[in-house]
Amino acid sequence: MQEPTHIGLDVHKETIAVAVLRPGTVECDERQIPNTPEALRKLFYRFPDRAVLRTCYEAGPTGYDTQRLLASLGIDCEVIAPSLIPRRSGVRVKTDRADARNLARLHRAGELTCVRVPTPAEEALRDLVRAREDLKHDRRIARQRIRSFLLRYGKRYPAGSDRWSFRFEVWVRALHFDQPASQAAFAHLLGAYFVRDTQMAAIDRQIAELALAEPLSGDVARLRAFRGIDTLSAVTLLTETCDFRRFGSAGAFMAFTGLVPSEHSSGQSRHQGSITKTGNAHLRRVLVEAAWSYRHAPAVRDKLRERQVGQSPDVVAYSWAAQCRLHGTYRRLAAKKGPNKAVVAVARELAGFVWGAMTDNMAV
């Protein structure tokens, strides 16, 4: 069997640095090409046997277009997790060609970790959910600017607390300023807020519609059977993970969320520190938000009972077991380390329960 040729690509917006490492050699053939489909096709037309090619590049802002183009040409291409690429501490020179050369050599040595490439449909839905997060962030900033503007002009909400609510919004709409320029500035600030609020309402409707349709409906319904997880949280978990079965264990999925503790052990000493915060930050945020609901005593009431209608007895029993265990974890740790650390620990265990539900490993 012919040995493979490894090709490292350092992909940027305008250019791609290419390093070709042929079998039996230690030096790479290097070149730089434009980042266009035509240039990539021209490059790989030079290799008559594409079955022996093994290409890779780092995940980055250019997305997965390069991988999908090479896959359409019948070329094996992996997208590499940048944070898991081995780095030599003594190297102080970083160039595009050096990065491509390093990728080719490490790929041949089997030292690189690839990421799962989502399908176009999965990526589109994930982008929709992340766009909502961006809009929510923009709306929060718009609210802060309005409050700061009112504070400078001495406008105080008569009902006391100025937390944003429907009544507070009605009061804000009715405000009037003596100076025309001040009134115009305030109108622009309000406009920025209401634009974002309207966009969020529209995107929420779109996500809700997609959650009721295939292929998401069944998985969303199963995740909604858990306390603290509703439609938006369930869709976020599904779109950020895509395939739960690619994780061989609950611990592997927990590590992917970045909720496992860091560790430094040497000899007889073992020290665990704060959580790693590596992996997917969107998953970590959703799980921590959901974990706060487990500070309350286990119960199945109102909305949770409605969400569990139609679910199998195994899923309902598994959800109840999660409530009992996670509430006990919260009470035990909150007394020792405080509520914040306790909630993070609960979120880590909740990730394990979510993995079990989505992989049919529901033995407690």
Protein Blocks (a to p, Z undefined) as FASTA:
>chain_A
ZZdddddddddfkbccdddddehiabdcdddddddfklmmmmmmmpmblmlpccdddddf
kljmlmmmmmmnopacddddfklgccdfklcbdcfklmmmmmmmmmmnopaccdddddfk
lmmmmmmmmmmmmmmmmmmmmmmmmmmmmmmnopacfklpacdcfklmmmmmmpccfblk
lmmmmmmmmmmmmmmmmmmmmmmmmmmmmmmpcfklmmmmmmmmpghiafklmmmmmmmn
opamlpmbfklmmmmnopaccdddehjbccddddekgajfklmmmmmmmmmmmmpccdde
hjlmmmmgoiafklmmmmmmmmmmmmmmmmmmmmmnojklmmmmmmmmmmmmmmmmmnop
abZZ
